[in-house]
Amino acid sequence: MRTLRNRWVLVICLLLILGVASPALHAQATGQGSLQISLGGGGQDGFSLPVRVILFLTVLTFIPALLISMTSFIRIIVVMHFLRQALGTQQAPNNQILVGLAIFLTLFVMGPTWDRVYDQAIVPYQGGKMTELAALEQAEAPVKDFMLKQVREKDLALFVKIGKLPRPKNREDLPFRVVVPAFMISELQTAFHIGFVLFLPFLVIDMVISAVLLSMGMLQLPPIMISTPFKVLLFILVNGWGLVVGSLVDSFRM
C-alpha cells in the first residue's frame, strides 16, 4: 500500500512539473553556488539539486490548477453540481462530499494515463536512464493523448486561430498552451450537455406537480416542497448514482 501511495505521489509531482515547466526550459548549476538558467543548448544534462528543490516547492502551489485543467475533474464536478440542482436538494450532498467523489472518480479515470506516465517517465528517470528534461518529454505524451481524445476539433481550431499559430500537420504537434484551454472548454461543453439531459426527467416532475397544485387551487403551496420527495424517490428507484457515475465514466474516451 505504501509503495502504491509513493507511486501516485511521484506521478502527481511529475505532472505538476509538466504543467508548469516547458520541456524546452533547461536549468543547470555552474561553479560554486552560482546558478545559470538557459533556454537550450549545451551544458550538463538535468537539473542540479538546488534547482530540483526550488522547482518542487514552487510547483506544489499548482496542484489545484493541475487537477482542474488537465484531468477529468472539470466534467465530473460540473455534472455533480447540475445533478444536485436538478434534484432540488439544495446542499445535500454538500460540497465536500461532491468534491471528494469527484476527486476519487478523477483518480479512477486518470489511472491508466498516470500509469503510463509512471512507466514511461518516472521509472526510467529513477533508474538513471534519462534526465529530467527527457522525463518531462516522456510524461507529456500520455497526458496530451488523454486530453486530445476528449477535446473537440473546433475548440482546438479556436485557440490556434487566437494564438495565430501555423496550422499543425496533426493533433500531436499542437503545443500544450493550445491543448489545455481547448480541453477545458470541451469538458465544460460536454458537462453542460450531460447536465441538460439530467434536468429533463426532474423538470417533467416539477411541471406535473405544479399543474396538479394549480388545478387544486393550492397557489400558496410551493411546488418544490411536493416535487422534491418524488424526485428523490425516482432517483432512488432507478439507481440514480450508479447510472450517473457509470455513464459519466463511460463518457471519457480512454
Secondary structure, 3 states (H helix, E strand, C coil): CHHHHHHHHHHHHHHHHHHHCCCCCEEEEECCCEEEEECCCCCCCCCCHHHHHHHHHHHHHHHHHHHHHCCCHHHHHHHHHHHHHHHCCCCCCCHHHHHHHHHHHHHHHHHHHHHHHHHHHHHHHHCCCCCHHHHHHHHHHHHHHHHHHHCCHHHHHHHHHHCCCCCCCCHHHCCHHHHHHHHHHHHHHHHHHHHHHHHHHHHHHHHHHHHHHHHCCCCCCCHHHHHHHHHHHHHHHCCHHHHHHHHHHHCCCC
